Amino acid sequence: MQITLSQAQTHALETLIKQGQYSSLEEALDAALLLLIDEAMLPDADLNPKYFEWVEATRKKIDAAQKQAQQGRVLDVDIVLSQLRARVQAAKKQ
């Protein structure tokens, strides 16, 4: 999958990397996607005391997944997206 970022989006991500908040473009994009997924799954996240624990646990999972990908241990994107969509739908029903 290819994603084209606007100049403003690219600049914002590069700024975050230069500020040391993220070590790479991939890490910054992962965080942005997590926030998007968070909002879909936890619309009242600021009212949920477990929210920040969940975010940290998710970040650790992403770090582990990045290491696995670097070792060539990857999953098919269509399967992963299907699983994520199913989780989002299940969360919406709750």
C-alpha positions in Angstrom: 0.0 0.0 0.0 1.3 3.5 -0.9 0.2 6.6 1.0 0.9 10.1 -0.3 1.3 12.8 2.3 0.7 16.4 1.7 3.6 18.8 2.2 2.1 20.0 5.5 1.8 16.5 6.8 5.3 15.6 5.8 6.6 18.8 7.5 4.7 18.0 10.7 6.1 14.5 10.8 9.6 15.6 10.1 9.4 18.2 12.8 8.3 15.6 15.3 11.3 13.5 14.3 13.7 16.4 14.6 12.3 17.2 18.0 13.2 13.7 19.1 9.6 12.6 19.8 10.0 9.8 17.2 13.1 8.1 15.8 11.7 7.6 12.3 8.9 8.4 9.9 7.5 4.9 10.4 7.4 5.3 14.2 5.6 8.7 13.8 3.1 7.3 11.4 2.5 4.3 13.7 1.7 6.7 16.5 -0.7 8.7 14.3 -2.5 5.6 13.2 -2.8 4.5 16.8 -4.4 7.7 17.7 -6.9 7.3 14.9 -7.6 3.7 16.0 -7.8 4.9 19.6 -10.5 7.4 18.8 -12.5 4.8 16.9 -12.3 2.3 19.7 -12.3 4.5 22.7 -14.2 7.8 22.0 -14.2 8.6 25.7 -10.6 7.8 26.2 -9.9 10.8 28.4 -12.5 9.6 30.8 -11.1 6.1 30.9 -8.4 5.6 33.6 -7.0 2.6 31.8 -6.5 4.5 28.6 -2.8 5.4 29.1 -2.0 1.9 30.2 -3.5 0.6 27.0 -1.6 3.1 24.9 1.7 2.1 26.5 1.0 -1.6 26.1 0.1 -1.0 22.4 3.3 0.9 21.8 5.3 -2.0 23.2 3.4 -4.4 20.9 4.3 -2.1 17.9 7.9 -2.1 19.0 8.0 -5.9 19.1 6.2 -6.1 15.7 8.8 -3.7 14.2 11.6 -6.0 15.4 9.8 -9.0 14.0 9.4 -7.3 10.6 13.1 -6.4 10.5 13.8 -10.1 11.0 11.5 -10.9 8.1 8.7 -12.3 10.2 5.7 -10.5 8.7 2.0 -11.2 8.2 -0.1 -10.6 5.1 -1.5 -7.1 5.1 -5.0 -8.2 4.0 -5.3 -10.6 6.9 -4.1 -8.0 9.4 -6.5 -5.3 8.1 -9.4 -7.8 8.2 -8.6 -8.6 11.8 -8.3 -5.0 12.8 -11.6 -4.1 11.1 -13.3 -7.0 12.9 -12.0 -5.7 16.2 -13.1 -2.1 15.5 -16.6 -3.4 14.6 -16.8 -5.5 17.7 -15.7 -2.5 19.9 -18.4 -0.3 18.3 -21.0 -2.9 19.1 -20.1 -2.9 22.8 
